[in-house]
Amino acid sequence: MAHDSIRLADRVSRRKFVVTTGTTGIAAIAGCSEISSSGNGTSEDTATESMSLSGEINITGSSTVFPLATAVAEQFQQMHSDVDISIQSTGSGGGFQNFFCPGESDINNASRPMKDSERENCSSNGITAHEITVATDALTVVINNENDWATEMTVDELAQIWGPEAGSGQTWADINSDWPDEEIERFGAAETSGTFDYFTEVINGEEGAHTQDYEPTENDRTIVQGVQGSQYAIGYFGFSYYYNNPDAVTAVAVDDGDGPVEPSLETASNGEYTPLARPLFTYPAMSALAENHIAEFCRYFVEQSANEDLVAGQVGYVPRTKEQMETALEDLNAAIEEANA
């Protein structure tokens, strides 16, 4: 499976796919951050910019965190052009298993918490991870723009479509007799993805309890293209791609028992969008934090996690509050001190 990959020193920007949506959605989370777009709002801005840093940083993991990590890395490289940052979208689990735990990457992004089995795998290779929460996502279910019957769906209906018993020949009418008697076409995250893990656990009730009758991918654009190609298709991915391409497909309002709620920055922030709102993470290796250029990048990532213009306005996730960011920065600084002891 091909992965999105960026070597930022070559100045290749993943944001080429972004369709600017102005300030739509930013007002919904006003007040959750005091960080400006011109800086990260901390006393370390000037110090960070004046440091002379060089070296390589290899980042793997979540396709959901990929656009946020890319945006942060691009800003960091504007200040530190001698730092060569490579980012691969491998999926959360794929990144842990194939790169991070074997010691092949310095940082792994994840759209769900690191598993105990992954920590054990890393530990067997002498790798210890430090967890950082960088944003909140509204995992989004999407349908074709010509689909006018399933714009609102219950968690149970989603479970019937995506559960392990769902298979070839299942129609929309099988889910709801008022819906068309046409076969459902599914496009979703690959099994190596944290989005796959999270979706199956909160929708189907068990991690990995997912139909095999679908087109799996780590590429959001592939899911969108699949859903665009059929009136009877359905898919799911992180909110960022939908936020930046709102006219490409239609987002489904999810009913978790209290009525249908559309995915948005506001509903993910205020807790209304259940059960698909979720935290997003990045995991630097403790050994990597002993290297100054990686430690400073991680500090910058934490600081930018409260940058509303970047996280919400540019990428399409809910930023951390200033207080949450400051607590995370304290924890990171303690980890860096431990790594250098």
Secondary structure, DSSP 8 states (H G I E B T S, - for coil): ---EEEEGGGT--GGGG----TTTTTGGGTTS--B-TTS-SSTTHHHHHH----EEEEEEE-TTTHHHHHHHHHHHHHH-TTEEEEEEE--HHHHIIIIITTTS-SEEEESS---HHHHHHHHHTT--B--EEEEEEE-EEEE-TT--S-SEEEHHHHHHHHSTT--TT-BHHHH-TTS-S-B-EEEEE-TT-HHHHHHIIIIISSTT---SSSEEES-HHHHHHHHHT-TTEEEEE-HHHHHH-TTTSEE-EEESSS-EE---HHHHHHT-STTTEEEEEEEEBHHHHTSHHHHHHHHHHHHHTTBHIIIIIII-SB---HHHHHHHHHHHHHHHHHHT-
